Amino acid sequence: MTCSLGRTSPLSTEGSIGVATEYSSNPFLISNGVHSVEDVALLINAPVSYDLNWEHFKITPAIRYSSDGSYSSLNSNYFHLNGNASFGTDVDTLALSTGIARDSTLYQSGIKSGNYGARNDNTTAAADWQRILTARATFDLNVGWSRSLFNQEANSNGLVDYRYYSEGSSGTYAVNELTNVQVILGAGQYGALDGDTASNSYNLQLGAVRQLSELWTLTTSAGYSTSENSQKLFEGPFFFGGVEYGPYYVGTVKSSEKGPIFNASVTRQGETLNVTASASRAYRPTGFNFLSRTDVAELDITYISSDRWTFGARISYQNTGTPASGDVFRPVRYINPLLTADYHWTPTWLVSLHASYVTVNYQLPPVRANSNSVSLLITRQFLRTDL
């Protein structure tokens, strides 16, 4: 018997290209002068992977180019370039990631930075190291860095360019085959690039992961977080004899944010029905002067009806509170229901229909805006190609 040796190149790509047509009743999320938009967009996703036995590398450029794209709208043009690398041994795993992006501060899945639609140039880098200590215990250490730059329109609406560092570590112990417990420590340092405002945050959480059944898994963590804020005060400028003087630094005002944080989710992974319900509270950078307390709740359901049809429903809720001068908070509430229907025309062609409703409520000043959208997306998925 004679057989040939199959060879597979470690360098490969599995890209996709799609065309979307979309109608949005108010994609700029403004309360007056509502302006609907109909656009056609080209979407390109071209990941390139390099895989060896213990090392894996991946670069993923993604582009959305629209006939009527605007960074001040929900359906903006965007460019993302993400890179990932992982290295592993029997007991250690190291994962590195980096990314650069130009996108809108408004996302279809939620408000990423602030509550105004504007251009956001974002750069990120992160590293995560995990070590297996024993058959039951593991240790994890992670660090992250990000920087966001906004355009002039965003700065005039209160968003500021910022830099954010984060560090975290956790220890996990398997009590038995069904239950893991965790201790999680975290810290973050937020600073406006103009140097006027800063926040230092620290948190401690206890968590657990429980396999409820073959289909259901419960993940929980809860703890306490504190954030120390500082803001520099200036007076001026002053004019005397036609000459401008100042502004002058007069002091620093300090405040704090303290309270409980948590993260809970329950998931069902089945052959035809997948369900995820989650709720969390955390202090995150959003583009305003300090870290923002962010409450997020989401329910996501996916049903595989047949080999060709997949249906989905998701509703997201987000409540973001950012401290302003004094102890006044600027809350922003956001709700986004989404319905999807995917038809797998062939193994490589996908037709998707999406319908969503977006509403956002600004309480200071009290303003409310909403938008309805319907989109049709046709995607061609390319099979793995060795390079």
Secondary structure, DSSP 8 states (H G I E B T S, - for coil): ---------SEEE--EEEEEEEEES-TT--SSS---EEEEEEEEE--EEEE-SSEEEEEEEEEEEETT--TTSSS--EEEEEEEEEEE-SSEEEEEEEEEEEEESEETTEESSSSS--EEEEEEEEEEEEEE-SSSEEEEEEEEEEEEEE-HHHHHTT---EEEEEEEEEEEEESSSSEEEEEEEEEEEEEETTSSEEEEEEEEEEEEEEE-SSSEEEEEEEEEEEEEEEEEEEE--EEETTEEE--EEEEEEEEEEEEEEEEEEEEEE-SSEEEEEEEEEEEE--SSSS-EEEEEEEEEEEEE-SSSEEEEEEEEEEEEEEE-STT-EEEEEEEEEEEEEEEESSSSEEEEEEEEEEEEEEETTEEEEEEEEEEEEEEEE---EE-
